[in-house]
Amino acid sequence: MKKFRKLTIGGIESKVFNLILLTGVLISLAFIAVIGYQSRMLAALKVETSTRQQESISQITDAVMDQVVQENIARITQLQATETDEVFQRLELRVRLVSAYVEKLFAEPENYAPAPYAPPRAELDGTLSVQATYAAGVDPDDPAVKARMGLVANASDLMLSLLNAYETDNICIGLEEGAMLSVNSLSGGWVWEDGTPVRFDPRGRYWYKAAQDAGELTFTDVEIDRATGDLCVTCTQPIYGPGGELVAVVSGDLFLDQMQQIVRDSAADGGFLAVVNQSGHVILSPEEEGVFQVQNSARASDLRESENSELAALVSDALRGNTDVRRLTIDGQSCYAVGAPMETVGWTLIAVFSEEAASQPTRMLRESYVEIEGEATALYRDKSAAAKQTIILILLCLMAVFCTAALILSKRIVRPLNDITRRISELREGDLEFRMDNAYRTGDEIQVLAESFAAISHKTLQYVDQVRQVTAEKERIGTELALATRIQADMLPNIYPAFPDRRDFDIYAVMDPAKEVGGDFYDFFLIDDDHLCMVIADVSGKGVPAALFMMASRIILANNAKSGKSPAQILTETNATICANNREEMFVTVWLGILELSTGLLTAANAGHEYPVLKTPEGKFELYKDKHGFVIGGMDGVKYREYTLTLEPGAKLFVYTDGVPEATDDMDGLFGTDRMLAALNSAPAASPEGVLKNMRKAVDEFVGGAEQFDDLTMLCLYYMGPDKEKGSAGGKE
């Protein structure tokens, strides 16, 4: 190194000077070359890029719009069909409730005193009221007619309650004697101007004949209501006496004004909805012409037999189940179409959307792009010319600045860097912290570098201490969670065979939590020698809170069960106990059953849990769709209902939590109840332990490498029949 007027030649200072100067020169030359090259290339690339971008926009937009249209049509159609079908289901439920009560009245007439009833009165118009009407020639004072009307009038309170609770249009009971008891708010329509009640023979009405012909609950086709003149559908069920003779028909009406409005409003933006009945006739549609035009039943054609084979296949498939979104030609226009069934009435909802309307956003986007591109090109040319002049001037100024800065910075950079290097080399074990010094306070990046070194050094030492503390804490938490997992597992029955001395049943259950501890649980125990209690439940949430709530729920359920209460009482009192102190607002779904081992009678109740699965001795595993009550802990004052089943010797019962059907694979697909039933029926003769192992194997193969999302809990019971060595009473002498 040589000194020349305070400049070190060959040292870092000269190297910094030369580097800065050379860098400035090279950057300037490279920048000039790049600008010239880019100017020539941009013009050539513009046309090619524009064409490729327009093609890409069209392809991507078409694909996205196609996918969006298909997904939205399918989702909206299914949602609308499901909502509509639920309305029919609620009507069916109300008719069944009234029918069951009326059947009981006719089966046990001696247990019921005649209830009061009255003819319709005009002043009650608009108010729900019970009305008695008679066919022409029927004497209201006939003892036989009065006896029948007095008997069925016992259902008046039930009918009024259902109408008030569910906003049903009407419910009526037509008798074979020609009289009818109805509840509605149209009293004025059943009275003549002089106050005389209208004579009405229910036996001649379409709904009465439909029930008589079907012999069971059925829905009529769309008809015009006598009182309002509006379109309606009637749910009707025949009632038979002890001798098998038809004694009455219960019916309820559902007006289609809301459905008509939905269909009319759907005719917008290139799409519409249409309702097709079980005969393939269009009964609701906004179209005034074409294949989806609504015509009377005498002229209407069956779309399942349409010359348009694609349309015929779509309608046929839609009446049987949900269809995929299909492209087909309707009335000469290319469309998307999808169907969703309304299973309760046997109809289907068809959604149609024009393909031309779906491609409209693509055309608009392409036109907008061309316009914006033209404006951007013109602006680019103007700005590019001005930028070239500015760049040349800036480069000249930069060269002068580079030379001056190289001389100044070379000295200022080297000195503090040397000091920093020396201090770092002096760091030793026991004193590893780099500290700031006035020599490093240069007011530039070197000072920032020194401060960063000091901060990093200090934070590193702090981090080392924190790592030690966190490691120790994690080890402690891990030990406690492992202990909690063992405690939770030990709380559940886990020794098998669970009842080695019992020959009348075999039982097996498993619980695999998604985290260290879970919210699912199962339990089974003998209340006495002839009654086996089984419980499976799923607590909301996961982890430690769910596990604690699980423990409390299990103890409360077991205590209530062991006190000899029925399943409905057990769930009702457990819900009351949990709701009394449930500030965290957690809840638990529960299925609880008590099996009388000597007879195979299973009494069960369901609080919002999954459907149980049953297998008869000679049959296969099938879902048993029991009635669900509300979840435990969700609302105080809930009363639960129970039901009974008789298990024959050789029958099996499989209950589970939603972790089984909702197990998810890498593609977010669900295992589902169909795969669950297939796994159960792959080896129906297996022992309860074998059944659960087969199910777990099927779930693991489906999930693959995906992380377990939810707790997975299962229980299987094999009922072998009464233990003959203990007597026919299952152990009771």
GICORWO-V109945 format. One line per field, one symbol per residue. phi: phi as a letter, one per 20 degrees, with the letter a starting at -180 (. if undefined). psi: psi as a letter, one per 30 degrees, with the letter a starting at -180 (. if undefined). A space follows every 10 residues. Layout:
phi = ???
psi = ???
This chain:
phi = .ceblmdeen efffffffff ffffffffff ffffffffff fffffgffff ffffffffff ffffffffff ffffffffff ffffffffff fgffffffff ffgffffcff ecegefbbff cffefndfbe cdccfgneef eggfffffff ffffegffff fffffdlffa cbceeffndb dccaddgffd cffenfffeb dffeefffff ffffmbfbdf ffceffedme fbddecbfdd fgenefdacd bbdcfdffff fffffffbln badbddefen efdbaefebn feffcfffdf eeffdfffff fffffffffe rfdefcebdc lmdfcebbcc edffdmebdd dccfffffeg gfffffffff ffffffffff ffffffffff ffffffffff fgfffffffg ffffgfffff fffffefcfo beeedfcffe eemcffffff ffgfffffff fffgffffff ffffffffff ffffffffff fegbdcffcf eedeacbbbb bdffdgccdf bcbbaefbfd cdecccbcef nbmfgfffff ffffffffff ffenefgffg ffffffffff bcfelebbec dcccdeffcn fddcbcdmef ffcdcfgddc fbfdeefeef ffnebfnfdd ddcccdeegn fccccadfff fdfdefemee fmffffffff efbfeffgff ffffffffff fffmefffec fccbbcddee ogfffenfem oef
psi = kkkjhgkjkf aeeeeeeeee eeeeeeeeee eeeeeeeeee eeeefeeeee eeeeeeeeee eeeeeeeeee eeeeeeeeee eeeeeeeeee eeeeeeeeee eeeeefehff fklklllllk kefgkfkklk kklllkfkjf gkeeeeeeee efffgeeeee eeeeeghlel kljklffglk kljagheffg klfgfkkkkk jfffleeeee eeeeglklkl lklkkeefgl klkkkkklkk lfggkkflkk lkkjkgeeee eeeeffilhg llkkkkafgg kjfkkfkfla fgkkllfefk ljffglfjee eeeeeeefff akllkkklkk hgkklkklkk lieefgllkk kkkkeeeefe eeeeeeeeee eeeeeeeeee eeeeeeeeee eeeeeeeeee eeeeeeeefe efeeefeeee eeeeffklkf igkkkklfff ifgafeeeee eeeeeeeeee eeeeeeeeee eeeeeeeeee eeeeeeeeef flkgkkkeif gkgflkkkll jjkfaellfl llkkljeafg kkkkkkljkk alaeeeeeee eeeeeeeeee efgglleeee eeeeeeeeff iiffhllkkk kkkjkjfffg jjklkkigll klkkklegal kkkjilkkal lkfeklgkkk lllkljklkf lkkklllffd fgkkafggkk elfeeeeeee ffifflleee eeeeeeeeee eeebgkkkel kjklkkkjjf lkjffglfgh fk.
